[in-house]
Protein backbone atom coordinates (compact mmCIF):
# COMPACT_ATOMS: atom_id res chain seq x y z
CA UNK A 1 0.00 0.00 0.00
CA UNK A 2 1.35 3.43 -0.96
CA UNK A 3 1.17 6.27 1.55
CA UNK A 4 1.27 9.92 0.56
CA UNK A 5 3.07 12.55 2.64
CA UNK A 6 0.65 15.13 4.02
CA UNK A 7 0.24 18.09 6.35
CA UNK A 8 -2.47 18.22 9.06
CA UNK A 9 -4.69 20.22 6.71
CA UNK A 10 -5.45 16.99 4.81
CA UNK A 11 -7.95 16.06 7.56
CA UNK A 12 -11.45 17.18 6.56
CA UNK A 13 -13.56 16.70 9.70
CA UNK A 14 -13.49 19.60 12.17
CA UNK A 15 -13.77 17.20 15.10
CA UNK A 16 -10.90 15.08 13.81
CA UNK A 17 -8.80 18.22 13.31
CA UNK A 18 -9.43 19.11 16.96
CA UNK A 19 -8.25 15.64 18.03
CA UNK A 20 -5.18 15.94 15.81
CA UNK A 21 -4.32 19.44 17.06
CA UNK A 22 -4.29 18.21 20.66
CA UNK A 23 -1.91 15.41 19.62
CA UNK A 24 0.30 17.87 17.73
CA UNK A 25 0.65 20.17 20.75
CA UNK A 26 2.01 17.22 22.75
CA UNK A 27 4.20 15.98 19.90
CA UNK A 28 5.81 19.40 19.41
CA UNK A 29 7.62 19.30 22.76
CA UNK A 30 10.14 16.61 21.85
CA UNK A 31 9.11 15.60 18.32
CA UNK A 32 7.90 12.18 19.45
CA UNK A 33 4.48 10.64 19.97
CA UNK A 34 3.14 11.43 23.45
CA UNK A 35 2.02 9.00 26.14
CA UNK A 36 -1.66 8.19 26.05
CA UNK A 37 -2.25 9.38 29.61
CA UNK A 38 -1.24 12.90 28.53
CA UNK A 39 -3.88 13.04 25.83
CA UNK A 40 -6.93 14.93 27.12
CA UNK A 41 -8.68 16.72 24.23
CA UNK A 42 -11.59 19.04 24.92
CA UNK A 43 -15.10 17.59 24.57
CA UNK A 44 -13.70 14.06 24.42
CA UNK A 45 -16.97 12.64 25.74
CA UNK A 46 -18.77 13.92 22.65
CA UNK A 47 -16.44 11.89 20.42
CA UNK A 48 -16.42 8.56 22.26
CA UNK A 49 -19.07 6.99 20.02
CA UNK A 50 -16.70 7.45 17.05
CA UNK A 51 -13.46 6.38 18.78
CA UNK A 52 -11.72 3.05 19.17
CA UNK A 53 -8.86 2.57 21.65
CA UNK A 54 -6.25 -0.12 20.97
CA UNK A 55 -3.29 -1.54 22.80
CA UNK A 56 -0.40 -2.68 20.61
CA UNK A 57 1.23 -6.09 21.03
CA UNK A 58 4.74 -5.69 19.61
CA UNK A 59 5.94 -9.22 20.39
CA UNK A 60 5.37 -10.55 16.86
CA UNK A 61 6.94 -9.59 13.54
CA UNK A 62 3.88 -7.50 12.74
CA UNK A 63 2.26 -5.67 15.65
CA UNK A 64 -1.21 -6.77 16.67
CA UNK A 65 -3.78 -4.21 17.75
CA UNK A 66 -6.14 -5.33 20.49
CA UNK A 67 -9.48 -3.53 20.78
CA UNK A 68 -9.90 -2.04 24.26
CA UNK A 69 -13.07 -0.04 23.64
CA UNK A 70 -15.21 0.91 20.70
CA UNK A 71 -17.83 3.50 19.96
CA UNK A 72 -21.44 2.56 19.48
CA UNK A 73 -21.54 3.75 15.88
CA UNK A 74 -18.55 1.62 14.99
CA UNK A 75 -20.16 -1.48 16.46
CA UNK A 76 -23.18 -0.82 14.25
CA UNK A 77 -20.96 -0.39 11.18
CA UNK A 78 -19.24 -3.74 11.71
CA UNK A 79 -22.31 -5.54 13.00
CA UNK A 80 -21.00 -6.58 16.43
CA UNK A 81 -18.75 -5.51 19.31
CA UNK A 82 -15.13 -6.58 19.55
CA UNK A 83 -13.64 -5.56 22.91
CA UNK A 84 -10.62 -7.70 23.72
CA UNK A 85 -10.37 -9.07 20.18
CA UNK A 86 -7.36 -8.46 17.87
CA UNK A 87 -8.34 -6.07 15.10
CA UNK A 88 -7.33 -8.42 12.29
CA UNK A 89 -9.65 -11.11 13.68
CA UNK A 90 -12.46 -8.62 14.25
CA UNK A 91 -12.55 -7.33 10.68
CA UNK A 92 -11.83 -10.73 9.13
CA UNK A 93 -9.73 -11.87 6.15
CA UNK A 94 -11.87 -10.03 3.62
CA UNK A 95 -11.13 -6.54 5.00
CA UNK A 96 -7.75 -7.13 6.65
CA UNK A 97 -5.61 -6.57 3.50
CA UNK A 98 -7.01 -3.05 3.06
CA UNK A 99 -7.23 -2.11 6.75
CA UNK A 100 -4.24 -3.56 8.61
CA UNK A 101 -1.47 -1.87 6.56
CA UNK A 102 -2.88 1.51 7.63
CA UNK A 103 -2.53 0.60 11.30
CA UNK A 104 0.88 -0.99 10.81
CA UNK A 105 2.16 2.18 9.14
CA UNK A 106 0.92 4.29 12.06
CA UNK A 107 2.72 2.05 14.57
CA UNK A 108 5.92 1.82 12.52
CA UNK A 109 6.19 5.56 11.86
CA UNK A 110 4.88 6.79 15.20
CA UNK A 111 2.91 9.44 13.28
CA UNK A 112 -0.76 10.08 12.54
CA UNK A 113 -2.20 8.32 9.50
CA UNK A 114 -5.32 9.55 7.69
CA UNK A 115 -7.30 7.57 5.15
CA UNK A 116 -10.53 7.99 3.21
CA UNK A 117 -12.42 5.23 1.43
CA UNK A 118 -15.82 5.00 -0.24
CA UNK A 119 -18.16 2.24 0.94
CA UNK A 120 -21.70 1.40 -0.09
CA UNK A 121 -24.49 1.03 2.45
CA UNK A 122 -27.07 -1.73 2.08
CA UNK A 123 -29.13 0.51 -0.23
CA UNK A 124 -26.21 1.30 -2.52
CA UNK A 125 -25.59 4.85 -1.29
CA UNK A 126 -21.93 5.90 -1.37
CA UNK A 127 -20.54 6.76 2.08
CA UNK A 128 -17.14 8.36 2.72
CA UNK A 129 -15.35 6.54 5.54
CA UNK A 130 -12.72 8.82 7.10
CA UNK A 131 -10.18 7.26 9.50
CA UNK A 132 -7.66 9.18 11.62
CA UNK A 133 -5.13 7.11 13.59
CA UNK A 134 -3.14 8.67 16.43
CA UNK A 135 -0.16 6.79 17.95
CA UNK A 136 0.98 6.95 21.58
CA UNK A 137 4.25 5.63 22.93
CA UNK A 138 5.84 4.42 26.14
CA UNK A 139 9.63 4.03 26.49
CA UNK A 140 10.17 4.78 22.82
CA UNK A 141 7.68 2.22 21.49
CA UNK A 142 4.15 2.77 20.20
CA UNK A 143 1.93 0.93 22.69
CA UNK A 144 -1.48 2.53 22.05
CA UNK A 145 -3.44 3.80 19.07
CA UNK A 146 -6.66 5.80 19.04
CA UNK A 147 -8.78 5.64 15.89
CA UNK A 148 -11.34 8.32 15.07
CA UNK A 149 -13.81 7.07 12.44
CA UNK A 150 -16.21 9.39 10.63
CA UNK A 151 -18.82 8.65 7.97
CA UNK A 152 -20.31 11.11 5.52
CA UNK A 153 -22.77 10.78 2.65
CA UNK A 154 -23.24 13.59 0.12
CA UNK A 155 -26.78 12.37 -0.50
CA UNK A 156 -27.71 12.93 3.13
CA UNK A 157 -28.90 10.00 5.22
CA UNK A 158 -27.48 6.49 4.99
CA UNK A 159 -27.71 3.18 6.82
CA UNK A 160 -24.78 2.68 9.17
CA UNK A 161 -25.85 -0.78 10.34
CA UNK A 162 -23.51 -3.38 8.83
CA UNK A 163 -21.97 -0.64 6.67
CA UNK A 164 -18.62 -2.45 6.53
CA UNK A 165 -20.10 -5.93 6.05
CA UNK A 166 -23.47 -5.41 4.39
CA UNK A 167 -22.52 -5.96 0.74
CA UNK A 168 -20.01 -7.72 -1.46
CA UNK A 169 -18.18 -4.57 -2.60
CA UNK A 170 -14.92 -3.85 -0.79
CA UNK A 171 -14.09 -0.31 0.39
CA UNK A 172 -12.63 1.79 -2.43
CA UNK A 173 -9.57 3.72 -1.16
CA UNK A 174 -9.53 7.42 -2.08
CA UNK A 175 -6.64 8.66 0.07
CA UNK A 176 -4.06 7.18 2.41
CA UNK A 177 -1.51 9.54 3.94
CA UNK A 178 1.03 9.79 6.73
CA UNK A 179 0.85 13.19 8.40
CA UNK A 180 4.57 13.96 8.51
CA UNK A 181 4.74 17.61 7.42
CA UNK A 182 4.07 20.84 9.37
CA UNK A 183 3.88 18.91 12.62
CA UNK A 184 3.04 21.82 14.86
CA UNK A 185 -0.10 23.50 16.08
CA UNK A 186 0.19 27.29 16.16
CA UNK A 187 -2.09 28.87 18.75
CA UNK A 188 -3.86 31.90 17.23
CA UNK A 189 -2.19 35.17 18.24
CA UNK A 190 1.12 33.55 19.19
CA UNK A 191 4.44 33.91 17.35
CA UNK A 192 6.09 30.61 16.50
CA UNK A 193 9.77 29.90 17.06
CA UNK A 194 12.08 30.91 14.20
CA UNK A 195 9.66 33.59 12.98
CA UNK A 196 11.25 36.93 12.04
CA UNK A 197 10.05 40.03 13.83
CA UNK A 198 10.80 43.66 12.94
CA UNK A 199 11.41 45.94 15.90
CA UNK A 200 11.75 49.75 15.87
CA UNK A 201 11.80 52.06 18.93
CA UNK A 202 10.22 55.02 17.12
CA UNK A 203 8.49 55.50 13.75
CA UNK A 204 11.06 56.16 11.05
CA UNK A 205 14.00 54.67 12.98
CA UNK A 206 16.10 51.82 11.66
CA UNK A 207 14.51 48.43 12.05
CA UNK A 208 16.19 45.56 13.83
CA UNK A 209 15.45 42.02 12.68
CA UNK A 210 15.14 39.49 15.52
CA UNK A 211 14.88 35.74 14.98
CA UNK A 212 12.85 33.99 17.66
CA UNK A 213 14.22 30.61 18.73
N, C-alpha and C positions, 0 to 999 in steps of 0.2 A: 504494500500500500504506500502510495506517495503522499508526503505531507508538505504542504506549502509553509513558507515562513510568513508570519503575520504579526501585526501590531494589535493591541487591545481593541482598537476601533473595529476590528472584524466582527465582534460580537454584536448581534442585532438587538436582542432583548434588553430593555432598560434594567430589569431586575437582575439578569445575569451580569450586566455591566457593573451593577452595584456590588455583587458578590466578588467579581474579579478585581474591582478597585480596592476592596478591603484586603484581598490577598496580595495585591501589588504593594500596598503600603507596608505590609510586613516583609515582603520579599526585598524591598529597597534597602533595608538596613544593612544586610550583609550579602545581598545578591544570591541568596539560597532560599529554597522553599521553607516556609515557617513550620513550626510545630502545630498540630491540630488544636491543642488546648489554647493557643493564642488567638485563634480565629473566632471572632465574635462580631459578625456583621450586624448592622442595624436591621430591625424587622425580620430577623431570622425565622421567627415563628410563622410569619406569613408565607414563607417559602418551603416549609417542611414537606408539604404534600408533593412538591416537585423535586425533592432531593433524595439521593441515595448515598449512604455512608458505607465505605468499604475499609476493611483492614487488608493489608498486603502481605501475603506469605511469600517471602523471598528465598525459601529453601530449595526450590526447584530451578531448573534452567530458565524457564519462563515463570515470572511471578503469577501467583493466583490471587484473585481478588475475592474476598469473602464478604457477602452482603451482611451488614450489621443493622441496617434499618432501611426502610423504603417508604416513599410517599404513597398516599392512597391512589393518586392518579396513575402512578407508574404500575402499581399492582393491577389496576384495571386494564392498562395498555397491554400487559403481558399475560393477563388472565388469571394470575395467582400470585400469592406472596412468596418470598424467597429468603427470609431472614435465616442466616446461618449457612446458606448454600453458596458454594463457589459460583461466580458469575457465569463461567463457561458452561456449567451444568444447568444453570437456571435458564439461560437463553437457548441452549440446545445446539446440536451440530449444524442446523440449518442457518442460524444467524451468527454463530461464533466467528466464522471467517471474516465477516464484515465488521464485527463489533470489537473483538478482543485486540486486534492490532492497535486500535485507538487507545485503549487503556494501557497496553504495554508500552506504547510510545510515551505516554504521560509519565509512567513510572520510570522509564529509562532516562528520559530527559530531565525529570524533575521540574517541568514547566507545564503551564496550562495548555490543554489541547481543546480545540473547538471544531465541531463537525456539524454539518447539516445534510440531511437526507430526506428525500420524498418517500412517503409511504401512502398506501391506499387504505381507507377505512373499509368496512364491510359493505358500504354502498358505492364504492368506487371513487369517493372524493379524495383528492390529493391533499395530503397533510404534510407540512414541513416539520421535521423532527430535529430540533436544535439541542445539541449536547455540549455542555461545558464541563470539562474535567479539571479539578484543582488538586495538585499533589501536596502532601504534607510529610515532613521528614522528622526522624529522630536519629541522632548520632550519625548523620550523614547519609541515611538511607530512607527512601520513601516508604513509609509504613502505613499511610492512610491516603485515601482518595475520596473526595466529595464530587458527586456528579449532579449537576443541575440539568434537568430535562424539560424542555418546553415544546409545545405543539401549537401549530398555527395553520389555519386553513383560510385561504383567500376568499373562498366561497361562503365563509361564515361558519355555521355549526358543522360538527362532524361527530362521529361515534368513536369515543376513545376506548370503549370496551373491546378487548382483544385486538387492538390496533396493530400490534406487532406480530400477531399470530393468526389474524382472521382471514387471510387470503393467501394464495399461492405466490404472489409477487413479492420478491425480496425488496428491501429498501434500496432506493436508487441514490447513491452518494452524489451530493452537489458540491460539497466543500469539506476538506479535512486539513486543518492547519495547526501547527505548533505556534503558540504565542511567544515569540522569542525576540521581538523588537519593541523598542520604546517601553521597556519594563519599569515604568515609574508611574506614579499617580500624583499629578500636580494639583495641590489644593488651590482652589480659586483665590486670587489675591495675594498668593505667595510667590516669591522669586526663587526659582530653582537654582541649585548649585551649578557653577560654570556659566551662568548667564552674565552678560556684560551690562554694566550700569554706568550711565553718564552722570557725573557729579559736578556741579558748579556752585560756588559760594554765592555769587551775585549774578543777575542777568548780564550777559555780555562778557563775562569773564571766561578765561580759558577753561575748557572742560577736561576733567580727569577721567580716564577710563579705568574702572575697577572690575576685576574678574572675581566673582564669588565662588569660593571653593568649599 
